[in-house]
Amino acid sequence: MVFARVFLDDSDTANGAMEFALGSHKQGYVSARDAARIAADSEIEIENARRGDVLFLKGLTLHRSGRAAEMAQRRIVRIDFAVREELAEGLEWALPRN
């Protein structure tokens, strides 16, 4: 599973850029209870982006938006890609198969 973030506005630490816990996708499914601990043990990358940039990321990578220090738009379009038959162990589709 991979997702693409298409940035419609500039994004930086002032308006709450995305933060990623590098390598966290290798943990597989992470419960909400364990997410903070795993993120704290991971190297964090802050992604500054310009309008029009596209970022591809593994779907299970822990990520969050940083706290915005100023009011500015931070619009994105997120597109998820996955092969329906191949999900990581412990994951299942919300929609029934046809």
C-alpha positions as CSV (number, residue, x, y, z in Angstrom):
1,M,0.0,0.0,0.0
2,V,1.3,3.4,-1.0
3,F,-0.3,6.8,-0.8
4,A,0.4,10.0,-2.7
5,R,0.0,13.5,-1.2
6,V,-0.4,16.2,-3.9
7,F,0.3,19.6,-2.3
8,L,-2.1,22.3,-3.3
9,D,-0.4,24.8,-0.9
10,D,3.1,25.3,0.4
11,S,3.7,23.3,3.6
12,D,6.4,24.0,6.2
13,T,6.9,24.1,9.9
14,A,5.1,27.4,10.2
15,N,1.8,25.9,9.0
16,G,2.1,22.4,10.3
17,A,4.2,20.3,7.9
18,M,3.8,16.5,7.9
19,E,6.1,14.6,10.3
20,F,7.0,11.0,9.5
21,A,8.5,8.2,11.7
22,L,11.0,6.8,9.3
23,G,11.0,3.0,9.1
24,S,7.8,2.6,11.1
25,H,6.1,0.9,8.2
26,K,8.4,-2.1,8.8
27,Q,6.5,-2.7,12.1
28,G,3.4,-3.8,10.1
29,Y,0.1,-2.9,11.8
30,V,0.6,-0.6,14.8
31,S,-2.2,-0.2,17.4
32,A,-3.1,3.3,18.5
33,R,-1.8,2.3,21.9
34,D,1.7,1.6,20.6
35,A,2.0,4.4,18.0
36,A,3.5,7.0,20.3
37,R,6.2,4.6,21.6
38,I,7.2,3.5,18.1
39,A,7.3,7.1,16.8
40,A,9.4,8.1,19.8
41,D,11.9,5.3,19.0
42,S,12.1,6.3,15.3
43,E,14.0,9.0,13.4
44,I,11.5,11.8,12.6
45,E,11.5,13.6,9.2
46,I,9.7,16.8,8.7
47,E,8.5,17.2,5.1
48,N,8.5,20.8,3.8
49,A,6.8,20.9,0.4
50,R,6.0,23.5,-2.3
51,R,2.7,23.8,-4.1
52,G,2.6,21.2,-6.8
53,D,5.0,18.8,-5.1
54,V,3.9,15.1,-4.8
55,L,5.1,12.8,-2.0
56,F,4.7,9.0,-2.1
57,L,4.8,7.2,1.2
58,K,4.2,3.6,2.4
59,G,0.7,3.4,3.7
60,L,1.7,2.0,7.2
61,T,4.2,4.8,7.9
62,L,3.3,6.6,11.1
63,H,2.7,10.3,10.3
64,R,1.0,13.3,11.7
65,S,0.6,17.0,10.9
66,G,2.8,19.3,13.0
67,R,1.3,22.1,15.1
68,A,0.7,25.2,13.0
69,A,2.4,28.4,14.3
70,E,0.5,30.6,11.8
71,M,-2.8,30.5,10.1
72,A,-2.2,29.5,6.5
73,Q,-3.9,27.0,4.1
74,R,-2.4,23.6,4.0
75,R,-4.5,21.8,1.4
76,I,-3.5,18.4,-0.1
77,V,-5.1,15.7,-2.1
78,R,-4.4,12.2,-0.9
79,I,-4.6,9.2,-3.2
80,D,-4.2,5.7,-1.9
81,F,-2.9,2.8,-4.0
82,A,-3.1,-0.9,-3.1
83,V,-3.4,-4.3,-4.7
84,R,-6.7,-5.7,-3.4
85,E,-5.4,-9.2,-2.9
86,E,-2.2,-8.2,-1.0
87,L,-2.6,-6.7,2.5
88,A,-0.2,-6.9,5.4
89,E,-1.0,-9.5,7.9
90,G,-3.6,-8.3,10.4
91,L,-5.2,-5.9,7.9
92,E,-8.5,-6.5,6.0
93,W,-10.6,-4.6,3.6
94,A,-13.6,-2.7,5.0
95,L,-15.6,-3.4,1.9
96,P,-16.7,-6.9,1.0
97,R,-15.1,-8.6,-2.0
98,N,-17.2,-9.1,-5.0
